[in-house]
Amino acid sequence: MPAYIVFTREKTIDQSELEAYWSQAPAALEGWPIKVLAAYGRHVTLEGPEVEGVVVAEFPSVEEARAWYYSPAYQDVVQYRFRGAVYRGLIVEGV
């Protein structure tokens, strides 16, 4: 069953850290069964506080999504994102 990782950027702290993340993150996707469905496109907030951006990525399963997120390659690069902004991230299983 497909699963989706959803990240919302709530607040930018350090733009240079985010730029370092964005320049290195594509390498952490290589070899993984990931399909980016949305990435910082126009969005409309219907409920809750406004967010700065949204990313949605599809994986074949929750297990594959978790494996990618906790992979050494992604964990090395995600540190830039942690220093660059406040994000909320989750995995949701599809139907």
C-alpha positions as CSV (number, residue, x, y, z in Angstrom):
1,M,0.0,0.0,0.0
2,P,1.5,3.4,-0.9
3,A,2.6,5.8,1.8
4,Y,3.2,9.5,1.7
5,I,5.7,11.6,3.5
6,V,4.4,15.1,4.1
7,F,6.6,18.0,5.3
8,T,5.4,21.5,6.1
9,R,7.8,24.3,6.7
10,E,6.4,26.4,9.5
11,K,9.1,29.0,10.0
12,T,12.5,29.8,8.4
13,I,15.4,30.3,10.9
14,D,18.5,30.3,8.7
15,Q,18.1,30.6,4.9
16,S,21.7,29.6,4.3
17,E,21.2,26.3,6.1
18,L,18.1,25.6,4.0
19,E,20.0,26.3,0.8
20,A,22.7,23.8,1.9
21,Y,20.0,21.3,2.6
22,W,18.4,21.9,-0.8
23,S,21.7,21.5,-2.6
24,Q,22.5,18.2,-0.9
25,A,19.1,16.6,-0.5
26,P,18.8,15.3,-4.1
27,A,21.7,12.9,-3.6
28,A,19.9,11.4,-0.6
29,L,17.0,10.5,-2.9
30,E,19.1,8.5,-5.4
31,G,18.3,4.8,-5.5
32,W,15.1,5.1,-3.4
33,P,11.6,4.4,-4.8
34,I,10.4,8.0,-4.2
35,K,8.1,10.1,-6.3
36,V,7.8,13.7,-5.3
37,L,4.2,14.8,-5.9
38,A,4.4,18.4,-4.6
39,A,7.3,20.6,-3.6
40,Y,6.8,24.2,-2.4
41,G,4.1,24.9,-5.0
42,R,1.2,27.3,-4.4
43,H,-0.9,26.1,-1.5
44,V,-4.0,27.3,0.3
45,T,-4.3,26.8,4.1
46,L,-7.8,25.8,5.0
47,E,-7.4,25.2,8.7
48,G,-4.7,25.9,11.3
49,P,-1.8,28.3,11.1
50,E,-0.3,29.3,7.8
51,V,2.8,27.4,6.6
52,E,5.6,28.6,4.4
53,G,5.8,25.5,2.2
54,V,4.7,21.9,1.7
55,V,6.4,18.8,0.3
56,V,4.5,15.5,-0.5
57,A,6.4,12.4,-1.6
58,E,5.1,9.0,-2.4
59,F,6.8,5.7,-1.4
60,P,5.6,2.1,-2.0
61,S,5.0,1.5,1.7
62,V,5.3,3.0,5.2
63,E,8.3,0.8,5.7
64,E,10.1,2.2,2.6
65,A,9.3,5.7,3.6
66,R,10.7,5.1,7.1
67,A,13.8,3.4,5.7
68,W,14.5,6.4,3.5
69,Y,14.0,8.9,6.3
70,Y,16.3,7.1,8.7
71,S,18.9,6.2,6.0
72,P,22.4,7.4,6.7
73,A,22.4,9.5,3.6
74,Y,19.3,11.4,4.5
75,Q,20.2,11.7,8.2
76,D,23.5,13.4,7.2
77,V,21.7,16.1,5.1
78,V,18.6,16.6,7.2
79,Q,20.7,18.3,9.9
80,Y,20.9,21.3,7.6
81,R,17.1,21.4,7.5
82,F,16.8,21.2,11.2
83,R,19.1,24.2,11.6
84,G,17.4,26.1,8.8
85,A,13.7,25.9,9.7
86,V,11.0,24.6,11.8
87,Y,9.2,21.7,10.0
88,R,6.5,19.2,10.7
89,G,6.9,15.8,9.1
90,L,4.7,12.7,9.0
91,I,4.1,9.6,7.1
92,V,0.5,8.6,6.1
93,E,-0.5,5.4,4.6
94,G,-2.6,5.6,1.4
95,V,-5.8,3.7,0.6
